[in-house]
């Protein structure tokens, strides 16, 4: 699938602040404060930090799915050239360009839809006239790629293990061949074989058409497998950055916390 790049980088945050609460701007509580980051096309960046650092809020806003209570309180961020502060009519394009696996997504899969229907939903929600055979082949290919038996396509989420549900959520995020993958705790509940399949799927797309990857979570093995750069948040602020988990530079005002890197 050919890719047209309108932006010089996949994601750019400039002094981005995110607020949570009924108010906007200064009236909200800032959960992310003054974040600057850049993710190149085809690159991988892992955002680490303790619970409550603002990682998941950052991911949700960048994916165009902030949910109720989250809003941009300052600065701005651009995903494939689209502003997340005021996306307007571009919000639909943003959700098309970004494959998003939210925190706890596997536990929230629609219980009344089959696995095939769930994975195909990014297509069927946009075009009901899609070729059913072509869609079934696409879903089957994703199941095979992620080491899931083809027989699970007719099953419902409650019939699957936690690790299988996680891969179903991931397959749905890949359905539209996204330019950017934003995944929160991507490797949760996966065994060794499944982790390898998920990592290979990401790497294949990075090499094939330059998909960029933003990982949320402190999974050292997953970060290493994707050769991701590292950014550490604490209390909504960037406190460290590195080329890998073994090469991290902490800001002068931050106390290094090796426990984050050892997760």
N, C-alpha and C positions, 0 to 999 in steps of 0.2 A: 504493500500500500504506500503510495507516494506521500511524502510529507512536505508541506510548505511551511517554512519557518518565518513568522512575522516578527519574532522577538530575538534579541541577541542571546538571551539565556532562557531556560525553561521557567525558572522561578526567581524573582528578585523581591526582597523585602527591604524597605527603606524606612528605618525608624518606626517600624510597625508596632502599634499597641492595640491590644484587644481587650474590650471590657465585657463584663458579665453583670447583668442586673436589669431592672426595669427602665433605667435611664439610659441615655446615650452620651458619649463623650465624657466630660468630667463627672457626670452624674453616676457613671457605672464604676464598678470595682475592676481595676486592671488586673487581668490574669496573665497577660503578656505585655511587656513594657520595653519599647525601644529596640526591637530586634532588627538587625541587619544581617541578611544572608543572601547568597547567590547559588543557584544550582544550574550547572551547564546542561546543554542538551546531551543526553546519553549518560549523564553523570549520576552518582548515587550519594545521598547524604543521609546520615542517621542522626536524629535528634534524641539525645539522651537526657536523663534528669530524674530526680526523685519524684514520688507521687505529689501532685499538686504544683508541679513546675510550670504548667501551661502547655505541655507538649500536645495533648489531644485537642485543646482549643485552637492552637496554631494550625494543626492539620485540618480541622473542620473548616476553618475560615478559608484556608488556601484551596480546599477542595470545592468551595462554593456551597457547603452544606453546614453553615454555622449553627443551625437550630435556634430554638427560642432562647433569648437571653444573651446571645453573643453578638457583638458588633465591633467594627473597627473604630477604635477610639482615638487613634492618631496615626500619622504616617500613612503608608500605603504598601501594597504588594501587588505584583503583576504575575500572573500565571499564563504562560504563552502569550504575553502581551495584553492580557485582559486584567483590568483593575478589579481587585476583590472588594475595594471600598465602595465603589459605585458601579457595579457591573451592568446594571440596567438590563437592556435587551440582550447583552452578551452573556448573561448568566446561563442561559441554555447552552450556548457554545462552550462555556467553561465546564459544565457537567458532562458534555460530550468529549472534551479533550482530556479530562481527568478520570482515571479509574481510582475509585476510593474504597478502601476497606476501613471502616470506622472501628473504633474501640468497641469490643463486644459484639461485632456485627454477626458473628456466627450464631449467637444465641437469639438473634432477632430475625432470622430468616422467616419469611411468610409461611405459616404453618399449613395453610390451605392450598399451597402451590407445590407441584412436584419439583424435583431438582431441575429437570429440563426447563420447566416454565420459569424458575427463578433465574437460572443462568441466562436464558434468552430474553429476560425482561427488559434490558437496556435497548434491545432492538424492537420488541413487540410494543413497548410503551410509546415508541415513536412512529411505528409503521405497522399497522395491522395487516397489511396486504403482502407481507413478506412471504417468500416461498417456503412452505413448511419443511420440505425435504432438505433444502439448503441450510435452513436453520438447525435442523436435527443433526446434520453432518457437522456443522460448526460446534454445536454443543458436545457431540461425541468426541471431536478432536481435542477439545479442552479437557474433558474428563480423562481421556487417555494421557494427555500431556501431564496432568497432575496426579497420575497414578491412582485414579479412581475407577472402579469397575464400571463398565458401561451400563450394567444393570441398575445402578443407583439412579439413573435418569428418571425412572418412574416412581421412585420412592419419595417420601415426604421427610422434611428435616428431622422430625422426632424419631425417625427410624434409623438415623445415622449417628455415628460417634461424634464427639466434639471435634476431633481432628478432621473428619470427613466434612463436617459442616463448615469448618474454617476454609477448606479448599474449595467448597462450593461458593462461598462468599468471594474468594479470590478469583475464581473462574468468571463469576459475574462481572467483576471489575475489569477483567481482560477482554470481555466480549466485544467491545468496540475498538480494540487495538489502540488504547489510549496513548497520547503523547507523554503524559505524566502519570505515574502511579504514586498515590499517597496512601500508605498503608500503616495502620496503627496496630502494633503487636502482630505482625504478619505471620510469624512462626509459632504462634500460640497453639498448644495442644497437638503439635505435629511430632511424629516419630522420625527416626533418622532418614528413612526412605522418603517420607513425605516432605521433609525439610529440603532434601536434595532436589526433589522434583520442583518444588516451589522456587528455589534459588535458580535452578536451571531455566525455568520459564521466564524469570525476570532477566537473566543474563542474555537469553536468546533474543529477547525483544530490544534490549539495549544495543546489542550488536547488529540486529537485523534492520531496525529503522530508527535507532537513537532514542528509545523511550527513556525518560528521566525518572528517577526513583527517589522519593522522600520516605524514609522509614522512621516510625516513631516507636520507641521502646529501647530497653537496655539489653537486647539479646546479642551478646558478644559474638556468638557463633554465626548468626545471621549477618551481622555487620561485616565480619571477616569474609564470609562466602561471597558477598556482593562487592567487596573491596570498596566499601563506602567511606567517605569522609565523615567526620564526627563534629557535631555541635552540641554543647551541653547547656541546658537551661536550668536555672535554679531561681525560684521565686519570680518567674516570668522574665528574668534577665539572662542574657548570654554570658556565661562565666568561663567557657573554654571552647577551643576549636582545635582540630587536628586532622591530619591526613589519614589517620587510622586510630583505633583504640589504643594502640601502642605509641602513638606520637601526638600527644595532646598538650597544648599550651594553655595554661590557665591565666586569666586576667590578674593583674597585680592586686586587685581588691578582693579576689575570691580565694577561699581556702580550698586546695585540691582535695577531692574526695575520691580515693581509689576504689571505693565500694561500687560506685557507678560503673566503672570500667570492668569490674570483675563479675558483673551480673551474667 
